[in-house]
């Protein structure tokens, strides 16, 4: 299923974001440079940011904050991420969250 009519993002675009947040080449380039990182989805160019609080990479797209899993929370997902799984959350206020793990969309309500 490519697009869920209840979600403001397609699975394809969600996976584009997921891959960008977890791209190790992007991460190392970001550490070497003061320049802001960006990805392009359709006609939109979106900056990738790093949280000063927890060091997680994130971006905003279609009123959703997409963030890689914080390894320091002690949750089962944090433990998975520490073991090498790539986990991305789509965080929406007062609505179900989106979830991608290892390049598979698990939740896109």
Secondary structure as the mmCIF struct_conf table of DSSP 4:
data_model
#
loop_
_struct_conf.conf_type_id
_struct_conf.id
_struct_conf.beg_label_comp_id
_struct_conf.beg_label_asym_id
_struct_conf.beg_label_seq_id
_struct_conf.end_label_comp_id
_struct_conf.end_label_asym_id
_struct_conf.end_label_seq_id
TURN_TY1_P TURN_TY1_P1 UNK A 5 UNK A 6
BEND BEND1 UNK A 7 UNK A 9
HELX_RH_AL_P HELX_RH_AL_P1 UNK A 11 UNK A 22
HELX_RH_AL_P HELX_RH_AL_P2 UNK A 24 UNK A 32
BEND BEND2 UNK A 34 UNK A 35
HELX_LH_PP_P HELX_LH_PP_P1 UNK A 36 UNK A 36
STRN STRN1 UNK A 37 UNK A 41
TURN_TY1_P TURN_TY1_P2 UNK A 42 UNK A 43
STRN STRN2 UNK A 44 UNK A 50
TURN_TY1_P TURN_TY1_P3 UNK A 52 UNK A 54
STRN STRN3 UNK A 57 UNK A 61
TURN_TY1_P TURN_TY1_P4 UNK A 62 UNK A 63
STRN STRN4 UNK A 64 UNK A 68
HELX_LH_PP_P HELX_LH_PP_P2 UNK A 69 UNK A 70
TURN_TY1_P TURN_TY1_P5 UNK A 71 UNK A 72
BEND BEND3 UNK A 73 UNK A 73
BEND BEND4 UNK A 75 UNK A 75
HELX_RH_AL_P HELX_RH_AL_P3 UNK A 76 UNK A 82
TURN_TY1_P TURN_TY1_P6 UNK A 83 UNK A 84
STRN STRN5 UNK A 87 UNK A 91
TURN_TY1_P TURN_TY1_P7 UNK A 93 UNK A 94
BEND BEND5 UNK A 95 UNK A 95
HELX_LH_PP_P HELX_LH_PP_P3 UNK A 96 UNK A 97
STRN STRN6 UNK A 98 UNK A 101
TURN_TY1_P TURN_TY1_P8 UNK A 102 UNK A 103
STRN STRN7 UNK A 104 UNK A 107
#
